[in-house]
Amino acid sequence: MGVLTIHLLATEVATYVAGGEKPAAPASDDTSPSVWLLVVITLLGSSVLAGLITSVLGNLRAAATARREGYANAVRSLIARGEYPYRVRRRVSDHADILSALVERGHDQQEQLAACRTWVASEHRVLGRLFEEALTAIDTTVGPAIKDAWDNPPISSATGMNLNGWGPGDQWPHVAKLERAIAYRFGWRRLVPSRVWRHWI
């Protein structure tokens, strides 16, 4: 409706110009129709432009929010992978229900990792490679630790929960490197080419 109105008003102004006719001289208490037309066109044009800008900014915010949630899920999946051996090692019994819950948790983590791997790779090629590198580095120690955790008996006392250094070790450096790279997918850092920032992380 706004665009059609602008078109009709603009046509009327063009008619004045093409016909060589001048608007009637304004009365002492009236304003020239052409002046009103120009004012209306300006106001309508401003509202359309403002609406367009608002729409674009809204879409950018929505895309950034979805991107932020996607990367948050990716980081959580890596952290959960690093913590899984401790959950298995600290099980309190080998009862079928407990074993089943741990196995189900492991399957859920694998599905989440697969989904995150696909999403990150499609969102940004370099970030996809860095996610794979982080997961490979984590699994280097986590994989053997999971096997060892299953081989150990369940813990039956509070003191047994103190693992005395057992485990795959600190996985945070791998996650931190990925997080530093993720920062370049938001704000002004998005303007920095990946071939530059990948050497800074």
GROMACS elastic network, one bead per residue, 0.5 to 0.9 nm:
[ bonds ]
;  ai    aj funct       b0    kb
    1     4     6  0.52188   500
    1     5     6  0.61866   500
    1     6     6  0.86763   500
    2     5     6  0.51615   500
    2     6     6  0.62295   500
    2     7     6  0.86519   500
    2    44     6  0.68926   500
    2    45     6  0.85970   500
    2    48     6  0.76248   500
    3     6     6  0.51361   500
    3     7     6  0.61967   500
    3     8     6  0.87525   500
    3    44     6  0.84467   500
    3    45     6  0.86336   500
    3    48     6  0.82497   500
    4     7     6  0.50305   500
    4     8     6  0.62440   500
    4     9     6  0.86057   500
    5     8     6  0.51869   500
    5     9     6  0.61152   500
    5    10     6  0.84290   500
    5    41     6  0.85766   500
    5    44     6  0.85769   500
    6     9     6  0.51553   500
    6    10     6  0.59223   500
    6    11     6  0.84670   500
    6    40     6  0.83855   500
    6    41     6  0.59690   500
    6    44     6  0.70481   500
    6    45     6  0.76685   500
    7    10     6  0.51076   500
    7    11     6  0.60922   500
    7    12     6  0.86649   500
    8    11     6  0.50695   500
    8    12     6  0.63075   500
    8    13     6  0.87867   500
    9    12     6  0.51245   500
    9    13     6  0.63892   500
    9    14     6  0.86841   500
    9    37     6  0.64972   500
    9    38     6  0.84866   500
    9    40     6  0.83860   500
    9    41     6  0.70369   500
   10    13     6  0.51148   500
   10    14     6  0.61689   500
   10    15     6  0.86453   500
   10    37     6  0.79809   500
   10    38     6  0.84690   500
   10    41     6  0.74553   500
   11    15     6  0.61510   500
   11    16     6  0.87971   500
   12    15     6  0.50637   500
   12    16     6  0.65951   500
   12    17     6  0.89648   500
   12    34     6  0.88783   500
   12    37     6  0.84903   500
   13    16     6  0.52700   500
   13    17     6  0.66255   500
   13    18     6  0.88398   500
   13    34     6  0.67767   500
   13    37     6  0.73076   500
   13    38     6  0.82008   500
   14    17     6  0.50770   500
   14    18     6  0.59749   500
   14    19     6  0.83866   500
   15    18     6  0.51400   500
   15    19     6  0.58459   500
   15    20     6  0.82987   500
   15    21     6  0.84189   500
   16    19     6  0.54913   500
   16    20     6  0.62546   500
   16    21     6  0.55145   500
   16    22     6  0.66641   500
   16    23     6  0.75449   500
   16    34     6  0.85061   500
   17    20     6  0.53093   500
   17    21     6  0.67284   500
   17    22     6  0.79182   500
   18    21     6  0.78736   500
   19    22     6  0.86190   500
   21    24     6  0.88913   500
   22    25     6  0.82930   500
   23    26     6  0.81648   500
   23    32     6  0.69279   500
   23    33     6  0.72158   500
   23    34     6  0.70458   500
   24    27     6  0.87368   500
   24    32     6  0.73963   500
   24    33     6  0.85946   500
   25    31     6  0.89442   500
   25    32     6  0.71426   500
   26    29     6  0.77371   500
   26    30     6  0.56391   500
   26    31     6  0.57119   500
   26    32     6  0.53680   500
   26    33     6  0.85819   500
   27    30     6  0.50205   500
   27    31     6  0.72878   500
   27    32     6  0.84322   500
   28    31     6  0.82776   500
   31    34     6  0.85924   500
   31    35     6  0.70879   500
   31    36     6  0.73489   500
   32    35     6  0.53648   500
   32    36     6  0.66842   500
   32    37     6  0.89066   500
   33    36     6  0.50855   500
   33    37     6  0.61767   500
   33    38     6  0.87067   500
   34    38     6  0.62173   500
   34    39     6  0.86091   500
   35    38     6  0.51802   500
   35    39     6  0.62212   500
   35    40     6  0.86544   500
   36    39     6  0.50561   500
   36    40     6  0.61159   500
   36    41     6  0.85267   500
   37    40     6  0.51737   500
   37    41     6  0.60502   500
   37    42     6  0.84881   500
   38    41     6  0.51110   500
   38    42     6  0.60535   500
   38    43     6  0.85714   500
   39    42     6  0.51511   500
   39    43     6  0.61766   500
   39    44     6  0.86148   500
   40    43     6  0.51039   500
   40    44     6  0.60524   500
   40    45     6  0.83771   500
   41    44     6  0.51740   500
   41    45     6  0.58949   500
   41    46     6  0.84566   500
   42    45     6  0.50928   500
   42    46     6  0.61058   500
   42    47     6  0.87020   500
   43    46     6  0.51462   500
   43    47     6  0.63307   500
   43    48     6  0.87506   500
   44    47     6  0.51610   500
   44    48     6  0.62345   500
   44    49     6  0.86029   500
   45    48     6  0.52004   500
   45    49     6  0.61454   500
   45    50     6  0.85183   500
   46    49     6  0.51123   500
   46    50     6  0.59900   500
   46    51     6  0.84864   500
   47    51     6  0.60217   500
   47    52     6  0.85211   500
   48    51     6  0.50661   500
   48    52     6  0.61658   500
   48    53     6  0.86603   500
   49    52     6  0.50365   500
   49    53     6  0.61825   500
   49    54     6  0.85577   500
   50    53     6  0.51234   500
   50    54     6  0.60870   500
   50    55     6  0.85488   500
   51    54     6  0.50645   500
   51    55     6  0.61105   500
   51    56     6  0.86370   500
   52    55     6  0.51138   500
   52    56     6  0.62175   500
   52    57     6  0.86437   500
   53    56     6  0.51503   500
   53    57     6  0.61276   500
   53    58     6  0.84691   500
   54    57     6  0.52105   500
   54    58     6  0.60285   500
   54    59     6  0.86266   500
   55    58     6  0.50739   500
   55    59     6  0.62301   500
   55    60     6  0.86769   500
   56    59     6  0.51776   500
   56    60     6  0.62518   500
   56    61     6  0.87039   500
   57    60     6  0.50542   500
   57    61     6  0.61790   500
   57    62     6  0.86188   500
   58    61     6  0.51567   500
   58    62     6  0.61931   500
   58    63     6  0.86285   500
   59    62     6  0.50866   500
   59    63     6  0.61240   500
   59    64     6  0.85782   500
   60    63     6  0.51391   500
   60    64     6  0.61533   500
   60    65     6  0.86109   500
   61    64     6  0.50970   500
   61    65     6  0.61431   500
   61    66     6  0.86792   500
   62    65     6  0.51055   500
   62    66     6  0.62572   500
   62    67     6  0.85737   500
   63    66     6  0.51913   500
   63    67     6  0.60975   500
   63    68     6  0.85526   500
   64    68     6  0.60089   500
   64    69     6  0.86063   500
   64   185     6  0.87541   500
   64   186     6  0.72502   500
   65    68     6  0.50554   500
   65    69     6  0.62364   500
   65    70     6  0.86018   500
   66    69     6  0.51885   500
   66    70     6  0.61634   500
   66    71     6  0.87621   500
   67    70     6  0.50832   500
   67    71     6  0.63085   500
   67    72     6  0.85645   500
   67   123     6  0.81450   500
   67   185     6  0.83203   500
   67   186     6  0.87561   500
   68    71     6  0.53502   500
   68    72     6  0.61000   500
   68    73     6  0.86764   500
   68   182     6  0.89865   500
   68   185     6  0.88177   500
   68   186     6  0.83615   500
   69    72     6  0.50091   500
   69    73     6  0.62034   500
   69    74     6  0.86614   500
   70    73     6  0.52590   500
   70    74     6  0.63775   500
   70    75     6  0.89120   500
   70   116     6  0.75578   500
   70   119     6  0.74003   500
   70   120     6  0.76471   500
   71    75     6  0.62543   500
   71    76     6  0.85541   500
   71   116     6  0.81258   500
   71   119     6  0.88089   500
   71   120     6  0.73168   500
   71   179     6  0.86836   500
   71   182     6  0.73241   500
   72    75     6  0.52520   500
   72    76     6  0.61662   500
   72    77     6  0.86342   500
   73    76     6  0.50445   500
   73    77     6  0.61257   500
   73    78     6  0.87943   500
   73   112     6  0.84058   500
   73   116     6  0.70434   500
   74    77     6  0.52120   500
   74    78     6  0.65694   500
   74    79     6  0.88869   500
   74   112     6  0.82610   500
   74   113     6  0.73047   500
   74   115     6  0.86693   500
   74   116     6  0.52060   500
   74   117     6  0.76143   500
   74   119     6  0.86153   500
   74   120     6  0.76050   500
   74   131     6  0.81567   500
   75    78     6  0.52578   500
   75    79     6  0.63322   500
   75    80     6  0.86817   500
   75   116     6  0.88686   500
   75   131     6  0.88788   500
   75   175     6  0.68329   500
   75   178     6  0.80567   500
   75   179     6  0.76659   500
   76    79     6  0.50887   500
   76    80     6  0.60781   500
   76    81     6  0.85514   500
   77    80     6  0.51191   500
   77    81     6  0.62090   500
   77    82     6  0.88061   500
   77   109     6  0.67635   500
   77   110     6  0.87335   500
   77   112     6  0.64296   500
   77   113     6  0.58479   500
   77   116     6  0.76488   500
   78    81     6  0.50520   500
   78    82     6  0.64187   500
   78    83     6  0.88158   500
   78   109     6  0.89829   500
   78   113     6  0.74501   500
   78   131     6  0.88545   500
   78   134     6  0.79511   500
   78   135     6  0.66771   500
   78   138     6  0.78997   500
   78   171     6  0.88642   500
   78   175     6  0.71439   500
   79    82     6  0.51659   500
   79    83     6  0.63327   500
   79    84     6  0.87541   500
   79   171     6  0.77919   500
   79   172     6  0.80437   500
   79   175     6  0.75509   500
   80    83     6  0.50738   500
   80    84     6  0.60678   500
   80   109     6  0.72219   500
   81    84     6  0.53828   500
   81    85     6  0.80295   500
   81   106     6  0.84725   500
   81   109     6  0.68852   500
   81   110     6  0.84729   500
   81   113     6  0.85351   500
   81   135     6  0.85567   500
   81   138     6  0.78403   500
   81   139     6  0.80728   500
   81   142     6  0.75633   500
   82    85     6  0.70648   500
   82    86     6  0.84038   500
   82   138     6  0.66218   500
   82   139     6  0.79287   500
   82   141     6  0.88431   500
   82   142     6  0.61780   500
   82   168     6  0.76034   500
   82   169     6  0.86158   500
   82   170     6  0.82762   500
   82   171     6  0.63732   500
   82   172     6  0.88905   500
   83    86     6  0.56287   500
   83    87     6  0.67731   500
   83   142     6  0.84979   500
   83   168     6  0.88917   500
   84    87     6  0.51926   500
   84    88     6  0.64830   500
   84    89     6  0.87237   500
   84   102     6  0.88444   500
   84   105     6  0.85662   500
   84   106     6  0.74358   500
   84   109     6  0.88919   500
   84   142     6  0.81190   500
   84   146     6  0.73481   500
   85    88     6  0.51774   500
   85    89     6  0.60755   500
   85    90     6  0.85737   500
   85   142     6  0.67305   500
   85   143     6  0.82733   500
   85   145     6  0.58762   500
   85   147     6  0.82146   500
   85   148     6  0.84359   500
   85   149     6  0.61792   500
   85   150     6  0.85429   500
   85   167     6  0.70790   500
   85   168     6  0.76719   500
   86    90     6  0.59667   500
   86    91     6  0.86065   500
   86   145     6  0.85428   500
   86   146     6  0.81129   500
   86   149     6  0.75514   500
   86   163     6  0.89175   500
   86   166     6  0.87732   500
   86   167     6  0.68705   500
   86   168     6  0.87558   500
   87    90     6  0.52657   500
   87    91     6  0.63640   500
   87   102     6  0.77958   500
   87   149     6  0.86864   500
   88    91     6  0.54694   500
   88    99     6  0.86798   500
   88   102     6  0.68138   500
   88   146     6  0.71592   500
   88   149     6  0.57711   500
   88   150     6  0.64937   500
   88   154     6  0.85763   500
   89    92     6  0.87204   500
   89   145     6  0.89483   500
   89   146     6  0.79884   500
   89   148     6  0.81877   500
   89   150     6  0.67750   500
   89   151     6  0.88613   500
   89   152     6  0.70254   500
   89   153     6  0.80602   500
   89   154     6  0.69617   500
   89   155     6  0.77194   500
   89   161     6  0.87509   500
   89   163     6  0.86833   500
   89   167     6  0.87505   500
   90    93     6  0.89773   500
   90   149     6  0.83350   500
   90   154     6  0.67089   500
   90   155     6  0.60065   500
   90   160     6  0.81760   500
   90   161     6  0.62131   500
   90   163     6  0.85781   500
   91    94     6  0.75523   500
   91    98     6  0.75331   500
   91    99     6  0.83792   500
   91   102     6  0.86550   500
   91   153     6  0.86510   500
   91   154     6  0.53922   500
   91   155     6  0.61902   500
   91   156     6  0.86831   500
   92    95     6  0.87366   500
   92    98     6  0.82525   500
   92   153     6  0.89077   500
   92   154     6  0.50972   500
   92   156     6  0.57556   500
   92   157     6  0.83379   500
   93    96     6  0.87645   500
   93    98     6  0.70104   500
   93    99     6  0.81601   500
   93   153     6  0.80416   500
   93   154     6  0.50127   500
   93   155     6  0.69341   500
   93   156     6  0.74284   500
   94    97     6  0.82509   500
   94    98     6  0.65289   500
   94    99     6  0.60418   500
   94   153     6  0.80364   500
   94   154     6  0.64835   500
   95    98     6  0.54747   500
   95    99     6  0.62421   500
   95   100     6  0.85174   500
   96    99     6  0.51565   500
   96   100     6  0.58886   500
   96   101     6  0.85122   500
   97   100     6  0.51010   500
   97   101     6  0.61581   500
   97   102     6  0.87157   500
   98   101     6  0.51407   500
   98   102     6  0.62847   500
   98   103     6  0.86346   500
   99   102     6  0.51904   500
   99   103     6  0.61318   500
   99   104     6  0.85185   500
  100   103     6  0.51248   500
  100   104     6  0.60328   500
  100   105     6  0.85010   500
  101   104     6  0.50901   500
  101   105     6  0.61057   500
  101   106     6  0.86572   500
  102   105     6  0.50015   500
  102   106     6  0.62494   500
  102   107     6  0.87224   500
  103   106     6  0.50544   500
  103   107     6  0.63085   500
  103   108     6  0.86967   500
  104   107     6  0.50703   500
  104   108     6  0.61932   500
  104   109     6  0.86283   500
  105   108     6  0.50872   500
  105   109     6  0.62311   500
  105   110     6  0.87455   500
  106   109     6  0.51206   500
  106   110     6  0.63633   500
  106   111     6  0.87993   500
  107   110     6  0.51295   500
  107   111     6  0.63340   500
  107   112     6  0.86439   500
  108   111     6  0.51321   500
  108   112     6  0.61153   500
  108   113     6  0.85668   500
  109   112     6  0.50000   500
  109   113     6  0.60440   500
  109   114     6  0.85387   500
  110   113     6  0.50969   500
  110   114     6  0.61844   500
  110   115     6  0.86607   500
  111   114     6  0.51259   500
  111   115     6  0.62346   500
  111   116     6  0.86229   500
  112   115     6  0.51186   500
  112   116     6  0.60929   500
  112   117     6  0.84703   500
  113   116     6  0.50762   500
  113   117     6  0.59455   500
  113   118     6  0.85924   500
  113   135     6  0.88226   500
  114   117     6  0.50913   500
  114   118     6  0.63315   500
  114   119     6  0.86927   500
  115   118     6  0.52869   500
  115   119     6  0.62031   500
  115   120     6  0.86650   500
  116   119     6  0.50282   500
  116   120     6  0.59414   500
  116   121     6  0.83411   500
  116   131     6  0.88734   500
  117   120     6  0.54638   500
  117   121     6  0.61307   500
  117   122     6  0.86383   500
  117   128     6  0.68553   500
  117   131     6  0.70531   500
  117   132     6  0.72950   500
  118   121     6  0.53203   500
  118   122     6  0.62516   500
  118   123     6  0.86635   500
  118   128     6  0.80321   500
  119   122     6  0.52395   500
  119   123     6  0.60924   500
  119   124     6  0.87219   500
  119   128     6  0.82567   500
  120   123     6  0.50257   500
  120   124     6  0.61378   500
  120   125     6  0.77097   500
  120   127     6  0.64243   500
  120   128     6  0.50503   500
  120   129     6  0.87801   500
  120   131     6  0.74705   500
  121   124     6  0.55409   500
  121   125     6  0.52982   500
  121   126     6  0.77160   500
  121   127     6  0.66649   500
  121   129     6  0.72013   500
  121   131     6  0.82703   500
  122   125     6  0.66638   500
  122   128     6  0.74282   500
  123   127     6  0.79318   500
  123   128     6  0.77775   500
  124   127     6  0.53159   500
  124   128     6  0.60729   500
  124   129     6  0.88710   500
  124   185     6  0.87113   500
  125   128     6  0.50610   500
  125   129     6  0.65687   500
  125   130     6  0.88848   500
  126   129     6  0.52146   500
  126   130     6  0.63510   500
  126   131     6  0.86867   500
  126   194     6  0.72282   500
  126   195     6  0.89719   500
  126   198     6  0.83489   500
  127   131     6  0.60522   500
  127   132     6  0.85911   500
  127   178     6  0.76431   500
  127   181     6  0.70485   500
  127   182     6  0.72643   500
  128   131     6  0.51619   500
  128   132     6  0.63697   500
  128   133     6  0.87264   500
  129   132     6  0.51090   500
  129   133     6  0.62124   500
  129   134     6  0.86853   500
  130   134     6  0.61423   500
  130   135     6  0.85843   500
  130   177     6  0.83580   500
  130   178     6  0.63391   500
  130   181     6  0.82192   500
  131   134     6  0.51174   500
  131   135     6  0.61744   500
  131   136     6  0.85699   500
  131   175     6  0.86951   500
  131   178     6  0.66194   500
  132   135     6  0.51325   500
  132   136     6  0.60549   500
  132   137     6  0.85301   500
  133   136     6  0.51641   500
  133   137     6  0.61234   500
  133   138     6  0.85776   500
  133   174     6  0.82605   500
  134   137     6  0.51758   500
  134   138     6  0.61340   500
  134   139     6  0.85936   500
  134   174     6  0.51800   500
  134   175     6  0.65426   500
  134   177     6  0.81223   500
  134   178     6  0.71480   500
  135   138     6  0.51033   500
  135   139     6  0.60632   500
  135   140     6  0.86127   500
  135   174     6  0.80917   500
  135   175     6  0.87998   500
  136   139     6  0.51692   500
  136   140     6  0.62572   500
  137   140     6  0.52688   500
  137   141     6  0.75582   500
  137   142     6  0.88722   500
  137   171     6  0.84479   500
  137   174     6  0.70648   500
  138   141     6  0.60658   500
  138   142     6  0.59646   500
  138   143     6  0.82491   500
  138   168     6  0.84687   500
  138   171     6  0.62009   500
  138   174     6  0.71571   500
  138   175     6  0.88900   500
  139   143     6  0.51078   500
  139   144     6  0.81252   500
  140   143     6  0.61564   500
  140   144     6  0.74612   500
  140   168     6  0.86893   500
  141   144     6  0.58355   500
  141   145     6  0.62824   500
  141   146     6  0.88535   500
  141   167     6  0.83914   500
  141   168     6  0.50004   500
  141   169     6  0.75518   500
  142   146     6  0.61064   500
  142   147     6  0.87711   500
  142   167     6  0.79384   500
  142   168     6  0.52471   500
  142   169     6  0.83764   500
  143   146     6  0.53412   500
  143   147     6  0.66482   500
  143   148     6  0.88720   500
  143   168     6  0.84276   500
  144   147     6  0.51976   500
  144   148     6  0.62368   500
  144   149     6  0.86133   500
  144   168     6  0.80008   500
  145   148     6  0.50171   500
  145   149     6  0.59958   500
  145   150     6  0.86767   500
  145   166     6  0.86704   500
  145   167     6  0.60350   500
  145   168     6  0.56825   500
  146   149     6  0.50273   500
  146   150     6  0.63673   500
  146   151     6  0.87002   500
  146   167     6  0.87394   500
  146   168     6  0.86415   500
  147   150     6  0.53303   500
  147   151     6  0.63483   500
  147   152     6  0.88954   500
  148   152     6  0.63142   500
  149   152     6  0.52915   500
  149   153     6  0.81293   500
  149   154     6  0.89892   500
  149   167     6  0.85250   500
  150   153     6  0.75203   500
  150   154     6  0.87015   500
  152   155     6  0.88666   500
  155   158     6  0.80258   500
  155   159     6  0.88655   500
  155   160     6  0.57285   500
  155   161     6  0.68625   500
  156   159     6  0.87400   500
  156   160     6  0.69078   500
  156   161     6  0.86526   500
  157   160     6  0.52520   500
  157   161     6  0.71268   500
  158   161     6  0.54827   500
  158   162     6  0.77151   500
  159   162     6  0.56613   500
  159   163     6  0.86194   500
  160   163     6  0.66415   500
  161   164     6  0.88438   500
  162   165     6  0.83440   500
  162   166     6  0.89008   500
  163   166     6  0.52362   500
  163   167     6  0.78536   500
  165   169     6  0.81338   500
  166   169     6  0.79296   500
  167   170     6  0.87977   500
  168   171     6  0.78995   500
  170   173     6  0.74596   500
  171   174     6  0.58477   500
  171   175     6  0.68206   500
  171   176     6  0.89048   500
  172   175     6  0.50546   500
  172   176     6  0.58313   500
  172   177     6  0.85363   500
  173   176     6  0.50197   500
  173   177     6  0.62285   500
  173   178     6  0.87901   500
  174   177     6  0.54314   500
  174   178     6  0.66689   500
  174   179     6  0.88957   500
  175   178     6  0.52072   500
  175   179     6  0.62186   500
  175   180     6  0.87741   500
  176   180     6  0.62131   500
  176   181     6  0.86994   500
  177   180     6  0.52251   500
  177   181     6  0.65109   500
  177   182     6  0.87839   500
  177   201     6  0.62182   500
  178   181     6  0.51297   500
  178   182     6  0.61859   500
  178   183     6  0.88644   500
  178   201     6  0.82961   500
  179   183     6  0.64346   500
  180   183     6  0.54057   500
  180   184     6  0.74770   500
  180   200     6  0.88707   500
  180   201     6  0.59594   500
  181   184     6  0.56588   500
  181   185     6  0.76852   500
  181   194     6  0.89626   500
  181   197     6  0.76296   500
  181   198     6  0.70759   500
  181   200     6  0.87838   500
  181   201     6  0.63473   500
  182   185     6  0.55075   500
  182   186     6  0.76872   500
  183   186     6  0.58274   500
  183   187     6  0.83081   500
  183   189     6  0.71901   500
  183   190     6  0.84665   500
  184   187     6  0.76243   500
  184   188     6  0.80390   500
  184   190     6  0.52724   500
  184   191     6  0.82320   500
  184   192     6  0.73593   500
  184   193     6  0.89660   500
  184   194     6  0.81497   500
  184   197     6  0.76092   500
  185   188     6  0.87292   500
  185   189     6  0.66012   500
  185   190     6  0.50712   500
  185   191     6  0.88083   500
  186   189     6  0.60201   500
  186   190     6  0.55904   500
  187   190     6  0.60014   500
  187   191     6  0.82611   500
  188   191     6  0.58020   500
  188   192     6  0.77950   500
  189   192     6  0.53952   500
  189   193     6  0.86715   500
  189   197     6  0.89194   500
  190   193     6  0.75242   500
  190   194     6  0.87693   500
  192   195     6  0.84857   500
  192   196     6  0.68703   500
  192   197     6  0.67635   500
  193   196     6  0.54832   500
  193   197     6  0.66444   500
  193   198     6  0.86954   500
  194   197     6  0.52125   500
  194   198     6  0.56874   500
  194   199     6  0.86408   500
  195   198     6  0.57987   500
  195   199     6  0.73364   500
  196   199     6  0.59674   500
  196   200     6  0.73317   500
  197   200     6  0.50274   500
  197   201     6  0.66959   500
  198   201     6  0.57193   500
